[in-house]
Amino acid sequence: GNSVTQMEGPVTLSEEAFLTINCTYTATGYPSLFWYVQYPGEGLQLLLKATKADDKGSNKGFEATYRKETTSFHLEKGSVQVSDSAVYFCALSEPTGGYQKVTFGTGTKLQVIP
Amino acid sequence: NAGVTQTPKFQVLKTGQSMTLQCAQDMNHNSMYWYRQDPGMGLRLIYYSASEGTTDKGEVPNGYNVSRLNKREFSLRLESAAPSQTSVYFCASAQLRGGSGGSPLHFGNGTRLTVT
């Protein structure tokens, strides 16, 4: 079956530091890949996505590139802010039997300190 | 721009009690989902509805039932709550586009349920 593996947190960074959160996946087909972000007390929100190999998703300074050869979709940001503190989930999605089957990683908590 | 609305936000039940979690979306999405979120386990799919009038089991359906009341509303029912059902429950919706897995899920803010 499909699976998503993320680096364990929590990750603590100083403001303006460079962020990388690793994500690798296993899938039988050609999935779409996503990063979702969850702020305290809220649901998950889409951060960025990529639907095919070599696509780069980007949003709010975050980027991730769909690497089929290494089955990875690492999240990066050049300069984090305190407001980026949240839990980040990597996910893959495949259309299966008429619905969208989404497999989530376990989440990585990011704390950014001033 | 309400998106996905879940009620209630918090609930405490005693073992054996029943309750229904409500979910409504205003984005005209065809598919809706119920997930539970537990520490260290990510999100696990309980039930889904690919379109109005259809529902199906996900990864962890035992102890739950669902109803797709119409295109907007998808409720989750716990008939006899157990402590193992203590969790945060999220409803989500997405617009399925034939054969494409690229549609993102839109989530509500969750229901925090404690079963004592």
Interface residues (C-beta under 8 A of the other chain):
Chain A: V4 P31 S32 F34 Y36 G41 E42 G43 L44 Q45 L46 K49 T51 F89 S93 E94 P95 G98 Y99 Q100 K101 V102 F104 G105 T106 G107
Chain B: V4 S31 G40 M41 G42 L43 L45 Y48 A50 S51 D56 F90 A92 A94 L96 G99 S100 G101 G102 S103 P104 L105 H106 F107 G108 N109 G110
